[in-house]
């Protein structure tokens, strides 16, 4: 009967290791997601570019004489 107990111990250890691995994966996923949400210093988020001050579009420039 000892083999059944050993098999159960082995299976429980395997399941515990699997749970720990899944938890580590979830933690990495959350860390990566949080890192992507924080933009790098000096960079603006995509689509929300800050306007350049002092620049005038060609269509808005003063007419040439």
PDB file of N, CA, C and O in Angstrom:
ATOM      1  N   UNK A   1       0.811  -1.196   0.000  1.00  0.00           N
ATOM      2  CA  UNK A   1       0.000   0.000   0.000  1.00  0.00           C
ATOM      3  C   UNK A   1       0.862   1.271   0.000  1.00  0.00           C
ATOM      4  O   UNK A   1       0.341   2.363  -0.223  1.00  0.00           O
ATOM      5  N   UNK A   2       2.118   1.147   0.236  1.00  0.00           N
ATOM      6  CA  UNK A   2       3.000   2.305   0.301  1.00  0.00           C
ATOM      7  C   UNK A   2       3.101   3.008  -1.055  1.00  0.00           C
ATOM      8  O   UNK A   2       3.258   4.228  -1.118  1.00  0.00           O
ATOM      9  N   UNK A   3       3.010   2.243  -2.119  1.00  0.00           N
ATOM     10  CA  UNK A   3       3.134   2.874  -3.440  1.00  0.00           C
ATOM     11  C   UNK A   3       1.983   3.834  -3.713  1.00  0.00           C
ATOM     12  O   UNK A   3       2.180   4.872  -4.344  1.00  0.00           O
ATOM     13  N   UNK A   4       0.785   3.498  -3.245  1.00  0.00           N
ATOM     14  CA  UNK A   4      -0.354   4.394  -3.453  1.00  0.00           C
ATOM     15  C   UNK A   4      -0.123   5.717  -2.730  1.00  0.00           C
ATOM     16  O   UNK A   4      -0.409   6.785  -3.271  1.00  0.00           O
ATOM     17  N   UNK A   5       0.397   5.640  -1.499  1.00  0.00           N
ATOM     18  CA  UNK A   5       0.684   6.848  -0.736  1.00  0.00           C
ATOM     19  C   UNK A   5       1.771   7.669  -1.432  1.00  0.00           C
ATOM     20  O   UNK A   5       1.670   8.893  -1.513  1.00  0.00           O
ATOM     21  N   UNK A   6       2.802   7.001  -1.929  1.00  0.00           N
ATOM     22  CA  UNK A   6       3.887   7.701  -2.615  1.00  0.00           C
ATOM     23  C   UNK A   6       3.386   8.353  -3.904  1.00  0.00           C
ATOM     24  O   UNK A   6       3.779   9.469  -4.242  1.00  0.00           O
ATOM     25  N   UNK A   7       2.519   7.643  -4.612  1.00  0.00           N
ATOM     26  CA  UNK A   7       1.948   8.219  -5.831  1.00  0.00           C
ATOM     27  C   UNK A   7       1.137   9.464  -5.506  1.00  0.00           C
ATOM     28  O   UNK A   7       1.211  10.467  -6.216  1.00  0.00           O
ATOM     29  N   UNK A   8       0.370   9.395  -4.440  1.00  0.00           N
ATOM     30  CA  UNK A   8      -0.440  10.552  -4.031  1.00  0.00           C
ATOM     31  C   UNK A   8       0.456  11.726  -3.650  1.00  0.00           C
ATOM     32  O   UNK A   8       0.181  12.866  -4.025  1.00  0.00           O
ATOM     33  N   UNK A   9       1.517  11.453  -2.911  1.00  0.00           N
ATOM     34  CA  UNK A   9       2.456  12.529  -2.538  1.00  0.00           C
ATOM     35  C   UNK A   9       3.072  13.161  -3.786  1.00  0.00           C
ATOM     36  O   UNK A   9       3.170  14.383  -3.902  1.00  0.00           O
ATOM     37  N   UNK A  10       3.477  12.311  -4.701  1.00  0.00           N
ATOM     38  CA  UNK A  10       4.093  12.797  -5.928  1.00  0.00           C
ATOM     39  C   UNK A  10       3.113  13.660  -6.729  1.00  0.00           C
ATOM     40  O   UNK A  10       3.477  14.720  -7.238  1.00  0.00           O
ATOM     41  N   UNK A  11       1.877  13.193  -6.832  1.00  0.00           N
ATOM     42  CA  UNK A  11       0.850  13.940  -7.556  1.00  0.00           C
ATOM     43  C   UNK A  11       0.560  15.276  -6.875  1.00  0.00           C
ATOM     44  O   UNK A  11       0.412  16.294  -7.551  1.00  0.00           O
ATOM     45  N   UNK A  12       0.478  15.283  -5.553  1.00  0.00           N
ATOM     46  CA  UNK A  12       0.217  16.527  -4.815  1.00  0.00           C
ATOM     47  C   UNK A  12       1.371  17.516  -5.016  1.00  0.00           C
ATOM     48  O   UNK A  12       1.142  18.716  -5.168  1.00  0.00           O
ATOM     49  N   UNK A  13       2.595  17.019  -5.016  1.00  0.00           N
ATOM     50  CA  UNK A  13       3.758  17.875  -5.239  1.00  0.00           C
ATOM     51  C   UNK A  13       3.720  18.461  -6.654  1.00  0.00           C
ATOM     52  O   UNK A  13       4.030  19.635  -6.856  1.00  0.00           O
ATOM     53  N   UNK A  14       3.335  17.629  -7.633  1.00  0.00           N
ATOM     54  CA  UNK A  14       3.232  18.091  -9.017  1.00  0.00           C
ATOM     55  C   UNK A  14       2.175  19.181  -9.156  1.00  0.00           C
ATOM     56  O   UNK A  14       2.404  20.190  -9.823  1.00  0.00           O
ATOM     57  N   UNK A  15       1.018  18.980  -8.527  1.00  0.00           N
ATOM     58  CA  UNK A  15      -0.051  19.978  -8.583  1.00  0.00           C
ATOM     59  C   UNK A  15       0.365  21.288  -7.912  1.00  0.00           C
ATOM     60  O   UNK A  15       0.050  22.370  -8.408  1.00  0.00           O
ATOM     61  N   UNK A  16       1.062  21.188  -6.799  1.00  0.00           N
ATOM     62  CA  UNK A  16       1.539  22.387  -6.097  1.00  0.00           C
ATOM     63  C   UNK A  16       2.527  23.158  -6.971  1.00  0.00           C
ATOM     64  O   UNK A  16       2.462  24.384  -7.059  1.00  0.00           O
ATOM     65  N   UNK A  17       3.428  22.441  -7.605  1.00  0.00           N
ATOM     66  CA  UNK A  17       4.403  23.079  -8.489  1.00  0.00           C
ATOM     67  C   UNK A  17       3.697  23.760  -9.667  1.00  0.00           C
ATOM     68  O   UNK A  17       4.080  24.852 -10.085  1.00  0.00           O
ATOM     69  N   UNK A  18       2.665  23.100 -10.192  1.00  0.00           N
ATOM     70  CA  UNK A  18       1.885  23.662 -11.300  1.00  0.00           C
ATOM     71  C   UNK A  18       1.184  24.952 -10.867  1.00  0.00           C
ATOM     72  O   UNK A  18       1.160  25.930 -11.615  1.00  0.00           O
ATOM     73  N   UNK A  19       0.612  24.951  -9.653  1.00  0.00           N
ATOM     74  CA  UNK A  19      -0.058  26.162  -9.137  1.00  0.00           C
ATOM     75  C   UNK A  19       0.941  27.305  -8.963  1.00  0.00           C
ATOM     76  O   UNK A  19       0.653  28.448  -9.314  1.00  0.00           O
ATOM     77  N   UNK A  20       2.116  26.988  -8.418  1.00  0.00           N
ATOM     78  CA  UNK A  20       3.142  28.019  -8.217  1.00  0.00           C
ATOM     79  C   UNK A  20       3.589  28.609  -9.555  1.00  0.00           C
ATOM     80  O   UNK A  20       3.782  29.818  -9.683  1.00  0.00           O
ATOM     81  N   UNK A  21       3.746  27.740 -10.538  1.00  0.00           N
ATOM     82  CA  UNK A  21       4.164  28.205 -11.858  1.00  0.00           C
ATOM     83  C   UNK A  21       3.106  29.112 -12.478  1.00  0.00           C
ATOM     84  O   UNK A  21       3.440  30.137 -13.073  1.00  0.00           O
ATOM     85  N   UNK A  22       1.841  28.745 -12.345  1.00  0.00           N
ATOM     86  CA  UNK A  22       0.748  29.566 -12.868  1.00  0.00           C
ATOM     87  C   UNK A  22       0.702  30.921 -12.152  1.00  0.00           C
ATOM     88  O   UNK A  22       0.433  31.949 -12.772  1.00  0.00           O
ATOM     89  N   UNK A  23       0.967  30.910 -10.846  1.00  0.00           N
ATOM     90  CA  UNK A  23       0.981  32.158 -10.088  1.00  0.00           C
ATOM     91  C   UNK A  23       2.118  33.063 -10.555  1.00  0.00           C
ATOM     92  O   UNK A  23       1.930  34.271 -10.696  1.00  0.00           O
ATOM     93  N   UNK A  24       3.297  32.485 -10.795  1.00  0.00           N
ATOM     94  CA  UNK A  24       4.428  33.284 -11.290  1.00  0.00           C
ATOM     95  C   UNK A  24       4.107  33.878 -12.654  1.00  0.00           C
ATOM     96  O   UNK A  24       4.425  35.037 -12.923  1.00  0.00           O
ATOM     97  N   UNK A  25       3.470  33.075 -13.526  1.00  0.00           N
ATOM     98  CA  UNK A  25       3.082  33.585 -14.843  1.00  0.00           C
ATOM     99  C   UNK A  25       2.120  34.751 -14.716  1.00  0.00           C
ATOM    100  O   UNK A  25       2.257  35.752 -15.419  1.00  0.00           O
ATOM    101  N   UNK A  26       1.143  34.627 -13.820  1.00  0.00           N
ATOM    102  CA  UNK A  26       0.156  35.697 -13.619  1.00  0.00           C
ATOM    103  C   UNK A  26       0.830  36.964 -13.098  1.00  0.00           C
ATOM    104  O   UNK A  26       0.483  38.070 -13.514  1.00  0.00           O
ATOM    105  N   UNK A  27       1.789  36.805 -12.192  1.00  0.00           N
ATOM    106  CA  UNK A  27       2.509  37.961 -11.658  1.00  0.00           C
ATOM    107  C   UNK A  27       3.301  38.665 -12.759  1.00  0.00           C
ATOM    108  O   UNK A  27       3.305  39.893 -12.845  1.00  0.00           O
ATOM    109  N   UNK A  28       3.975  37.871 -13.603  1.00  0.00           N
ATOM    110  CA  UNK A  28       4.730  38.467 -14.709  1.00  0.00           C
ATOM    111  C   UNK A  28       3.802  39.200 -15.666  1.00  0.00           C
ATOM    112  O   UNK A  28       4.129  40.280 -16.159  1.00  0.00           O
ATOM    113  N   UNK A  29       2.635  38.603 -15.927  1.00  0.00           N
ATOM    114  CA  UNK A  29       1.672  39.215 -16.836  1.00  0.00           C
ATOM    115  C   UNK A  29       1.200  40.562 -16.283  1.00  0.00           C
ATOM    116  O   UNK A  29       1.110  41.542 -17.022  1.00  0.00           O
ATOM    117  N   UNK A  30       0.900  40.607 -14.983  1.00  0.00           N
ATOM    118  CA  UNK A  30       0.471  41.862 -14.362  1.00  0.00           C
ATOM    119  C   UNK A  30       1.588  42.897 -14.398  1.00  0.00           C
ATOM    120  O   UNK A  30       1.338  44.073 -14.661  1.00  0.00           O
ATOM    121  N   UNK A  31       2.811  42.467 -14.136  1.00  0.00           N
ATOM    122  CA  UNK A  31       3.948  43.390 -14.147  1.00  0.00           C
ATOM    123  C   UNK A  31       4.161  43.957 -15.547  1.00  0.00           C
ATOM    124  O   UNK A  31       4.403  45.153 -15.702  1.00  0.00           O
ATOM    125  N   UNK A  32       4.072  43.107 -16.560  1.00  0.00           N
ATOM    126  CA  UNK A  32       4.235  43.579 -17.941  1.00  0.00           C
ATOM    127  C   UNK A  32       3.124  44.538 -18.330  1.00  0.00           C
ATOM    128  O   UNK A  32       3.374  45.547 -18.990  1.00  0.00           O
ATOM    129  N   UNK A  33       1.903  44.230 -17.928  1.00  0.00           N
ATOM    130  CA  UNK A  33       0.766  45.096 -18.240  1.00  0.00           C
ATOM    131  C   UNK A  33       0.946  46.464 -17.569  1.00  0.00           C
ATOM    132  O   UNK A  33       0.695  47.497 -18.190  1.00  0.00           O
ATOM    133  N   UNK A  34       1.375  46.470 -16.320  1.00  0.00           N
ATOM    134  CA  UNK A  34       1.573  47.725 -15.597  1.00  0.00           C
ATOM    135  C   UNK A  34       2.704  48.525 -16.226  1.00  0.00           C
ATOM    136  O   UNK A  34       2.634  49.752 -16.304  1.00  0.00           O
ATOM    137  N   UNK A  35       3.737  47.835 -16.672  1.00  0.00           N
ATOM    138  CA  UNK A  35       4.873  48.517 -17.282  1.00  0.00           C
ATOM    139  C   UNK A  35       4.468  49.177 -18.599  1.00  0.00           C
ATOM    140  O   UNK A  35       4.943  50.271 -18.905  1.00  0.00           O
ATOM    141  N   UNK A  36       3.606  48.540 -19.376  1.00  0.00           N
ATOM    142  CA  UNK A  36       3.153  49.120 -20.643  1.00  0.00           C
ATOM    143  C   UNK A  36       2.250  50.323 -20.421  1.00  0.00           C
ATOM    144  O   UNK A  36       2.230  51.238 -21.244  1.00  0.00           O
ATOM    145  N   UNK A  37       1.504  50.337 -19.324  1.00  0.00           N
ATOM    146  CA  UNK A  37       0.588  51.443 -19.057  1.00  0.00           C
ATOM    147  C   UNK A  37       1.331  52.703 -18.654  1.00  0.00           C
ATOM    148  O   UNK A  37       0.829  53.804 -18.876  1.00  0.00           O
ATOM    149  N   UNK A  38       2.502  52.575 -18.072  1.00  0.00           N
ATOM    150  CA  UNK A  38       3.301  53.734 -17.661  1.00  0.00           C
ATOM    151  C   UNK A  38       4.187  54.122 -18.839  1.00  0.00           C
ATOM    152  O   UNK A  38       5.099  53.374 -19.191  1.00  0.00           O
ATOM    153  N   UNK A  39       3.937  55.278 -19.457  1.00  0.00           N
ATOM    154  CA  UNK A  39       4.769  55.676 -20.601  1.00  0.00           C
ATOM    155  C   UNK A  39       6.177  56.032 -20.151  1.00  0.00           C
ATOM    156  O   UNK A  39       6.394  56.436 -19.009  1.00  0.00           O
ATOM    157  N   UNK A  40       7.114  55.880 -21.048  1.00  0.00           N
ATOM    158  CA  UNK A  40       8.505  56.214 -20.754  1.00  0.00           C
ATOM    159  C   UNK A  40       8.610  57.721 -20.531  1.00  0.00           C
ATOM    160  O   UNK A  40       7.807  58.490 -21.059  1.00  0.00           O
ATOM    161  N   UNK A  41       9.597  58.135 -19.752  1.00  0.00           N
ATOM    162  CA  UNK A  41       9.764  59.558 -19.465  1.00  0.00           C
ATOM    163  C   UNK A  41      10.040  60.312 -20.755  1.00  0.00           C
ATOM    164  O   UNK A  41      10.877  59.893 -21.554  1.00  0.00           O
ATOM    165  N   UNK A  42       9.347  61.414 -20.961  1.00  0.00           N
ATOM    166  CA  UNK A  42       9.552  62.256 -22.128  1.00  0.00           C
ATOM    167  C   UNK A  42       8.782  61.815 -23.354  1.00  0.00           C
ATOM    168  O   UNK A  42       8.714  62.551 -24.339  1.00  0.00           O
ATOM    169  N   UNK A  43       8.209  60.647 -23.314  1.00  0.00           N
ATOM    170  CA  UNK A  43       7.448  60.158 -24.465  1.00  0.00           C
ATOM    171  C   UNK A  43       5.964  60.353 -24.200  1.00  0.00           C
ATOM    172  O   UNK A  43       5.479  60.135 -23.089  1.00  0.00           O
ATOM    173  N   UNK A  44       5.262  60.764 -25.231  1.00  0.00           N
ATOM    174  CA  UNK A  44       3.826  60.927 -25.067  1.00  0.00           C
ATOM    175  C   UNK A  44       3.129  59.660 -25.503  1.00  0.00           C
ATOM    176  O   UNK A  44       3.628  58.968 -26.390  1.00  0.00           O
ATOM    177  N   UNK A  45       1.995  59.329 -24.915  1.00  0.00           N
ATOM    178  CA  UNK A  45       1.256  58.128 -25.327  1.00  0.00           C
ATOM    179  C   UNK A  45       0.817  58.236 -26.782  1.00  0.00           C
ATOM    180  O   UNK A  45       0.576  59.340 -27.271  1.00  0.00           O
ATOM    181  N   UNK A  46       0.713  57.147 -27.458  1.00  0.00           N
ATOM    182  CA  UNK A  46       0.333  57.123 -28.870  1.00  0.00           C
ATOM    183  C   UNK A  46      -1.020  57.806 -29.063  1.00  0.00           C
ATOM    184  O   UNK A  46      -1.970  57.548 -28.323  1.00  0.00           O
ATOM    185  N   UNK A  47      -1.091  58.670 -30.056  1.00  0.00           N
ATOM    186  CA  UNK A  47      -2.348  59.348 -30.359  1.00  0.00           C
ATOM    187  C   UNK A  47      -2.584  60.606 -29.542  1.00  0.00           C
ATOM    188  O   UNK A  47      -3.488  61.377 -29.866  1.00  0.00           O
ATOM    189  N   UNK A  48      -1.816  60.839 -28.512  1.00  0.00           N
ATOM    190  CA  UNK A  48      -1.970  62.031 -27.669  1.00  0.00           C
ATOM    191  C   UNK A  48      -0.706  62.872 -27.722  1.00  0.00           C
ATOM    192  O   UNK A  48      -0.176  63.267 -26.684  1.00  0.00           O
ATOM    193  N   UNK A  49      -0.226  63.142 -28.915  1.00  0.00           N
ATOM    194  CA  UNK A  49       1.005  63.900 -29.043  1.00  0.00           C
ATOM    195  C   UNK A  49       0.770  65.358 -28.674  1.00  0.00           C
ATOM    196  O   UNK A  49      -0.246  65.945 -29.045  1.00  0.00           O
ATOM    197  N   UNK A  50       1.699  65.925 -27.953  1.00  0.00           N
ATOM    198  CA  UNK A  50       1.608  67.310 -27.546  1.00  0.00           C
ATOM    199  C   UNK A  50       1.902  68.194 -28.765  1.00  0.00           C
ATOM    200  O   UNK A  50       2.804  67.884 -29.544  1.00  0.00           O
ATOM    201  N   UNK A  51       1.160  69.278 -28.937  1.00  0.00           N
ATOM    202  CA  UNK A  51       1.423  70.164 -30.076  1.00  0.00           C
ATOM    203  C   UNK A  51       2.750  70.885 -29.900  1.00  0.00           C
ATOM    204  O   UNK A  51       3.163  71.191 -28.782  1.00  0.00           O
ATOM    205  N   UNK A  52       3.401  71.147 -31.002  1.00  0.00           N
ATOM    206  CA  UNK A  52       4.674  71.854 -30.963  1.00  0.00           C
ATOM    207  C   UNK A  52       4.355  73.341 -30.929  1.00  0.00           C
ATOM    208  O   UNK A  52       3.670  73.848 -31.817  1.00  0.00           O
ATOM    209  N   UNK A  53       4.840  74.042 -29.920  1.00  0.00           N
ATOM    210  CA  UNK A  53       4.541  75.466 -29.779  1.00  0.00           C
ATOM    211  C   UNK A  53       5.391  76.274 -30.749  1.00  0.00           C
ATOM    212  O   UNK A  53       6.562  75.968 -30.972  1.00  0.00           O
ATOM    213  N   UNK A  54       4.796  77.292 -31.314  1.00  0.00           N
ATOM    214  CA  UNK A  54       5.517  78.185 -32.214  1.00  0.00           C
ATOM    215  C   UNK A  54       5.504  77.719 -33.662  1.00  0.00           C
ATOM    216  O   UNK A  54       5.898  78.479 -34.547  1.00  0.00           O
ATOM    217  N   UNK A  55       5.074  76.523 -33.926  1.00  0.00           N
ATOM    218  CA  UNK A  55       5.042  76.030 -35.300  1.00  0.00           C
ATOM    219  C   UNK A  55       3.699  76.385 -35.938  1.00  0.00           C
ATOM    220  O   UNK A  55       2.654  76.305 -35.292  1.00  0.00           O
ATOM    221  N   UNK A  56       3.742  76.773 -37.204  1.00  0.00           N
ATOM    222  CA  UNK A  56       2.532  77.139 -37.923  1.00  0.00           C
ATOM    223  C   UNK A  56       2.440  76.247 -39.147  1.00  0.00           C
ATOM    224  O   UNK A  56       3.422  76.064 -39.866  1.00  0.00           O
ATOM    225  N   UNK A  57       1.280  75.702 -39.378  1.00  0.00           N
ATOM    226  CA  UNK A  57       1.080  74.862 -40.550  1.00  0.00           C
ATOM    227  C   UNK A  57       1.182  75.714 -41.801  1.00  0.00           C
ATOM    228  O   UNK A  57       0.836  76.895 -41.760  1.00  0.00           O
ATOM    229  N   UNK A  58       1.649  75.154 -42.922  1.00  0.00           N
ATOM    230  CA  UNK A  58       1.819  75.949 -44.154  1.00  0.00           C
ATOM    231  C   UNK A  58       0.549  76.655 -44.602  1.00  0.00           C
ATOM    232  O   UNK A  58       0.631  77.758 -45.143  1.00  0.00           O
ATOM    233  N   UNK A  59      -0.610  76.067 -44.400  1.00  0.00           N
ATOM    234  CA  UNK A  59      -1.855  76.697 -44.838  1.00  0.00           C
ATOM    235  C   UNK A  59      -2.230  77.886 -43.952  1.00  0.00           C
ATOM    236  O   UNK A  59      -3.037  78.728 -44.344  1.00  0.00           O
ATOM    237  N   UNK A  60      -1.639  77.949 -42.752  1.00  0.00           N
ATOM    238  CA  UNK A  60      -1.971  79.027 -41.817  1.00  0.00           C
ATOM    239  C   UNK A  60      -0.941  80.158 -41.841  1.00  0.00           C
ATOM    240  O   UNK A  60      -1.093  81.154 -41.134  1.00  0.00           O
ATOM    241  N   UNK A  61       0.092  80.006 -42.646  1.00  0.00           N
ATOM    242  CA  UNK A  61       1.147  81.025 -42.657  1.00  0.00           C
ATOM    243  C   UNK A  61       0.644  82.306 -43.342  1.00  0.00           C
ATOM    244  O   UNK A  61      -0.338  82.292 -44.085  1.00  0.00           O
ATOM    245  N   UNK A  62       1.326  83.371 -43.078  1.00  0.00           N
ATOM    246  CA  UNK A  62       0.947  84.665 -43.659  1.00  0.00           C
ATOM    247  C   UNK A  62       1.141  84.623 -45.174  1.00  0.00           C
ATOM    248  O   UNK A  62       2.083  83.995 -45.658  1.00  0.00           O
ATOM    249  N   UNK A  63       0.259  85.285 -45.928  1.00  0.00           N
ATOM    250  CA  UNK A  63       0.400  85.270 -47.401  1.00  0.00           C
ATOM    251  C   UNK A  63       1.679  85.970 -47.841  1.00  0.00           C
ATOM    252  O   UNK A  63       2.083  86.983 -47.270  1.00  0.00           O
ATOM    253  N   UNK A  64       2.300  85.411 -48.861  1.00  0.00           N
ATOM    254  CA  UNK A  64       3.524  85.974 -49.408  1.00  0.00           C
ATOM    255  C   UNK A  64       3.177  87.132 -50.361  1.00  0.00           C
ATOM    256  O   UNK A  64       2.201  87.039 -51.106  1.00  0.00           O
ATOM    257  N   UNK A  65       3.975  88.235 -50.345  1.00  0.00           N
ATOM    258  CA  UNK A  65       3.727  89.388 -51.222  1.00  0.00           C
ATOM    259  C   UNK A  65       4.732  89.457 -52.316  1.00  0.00           C
ATOM    260  O   UNK A  65       4.677  90.363 -53.148  1.00  0.00           O
TER     261      UNK A  65
END
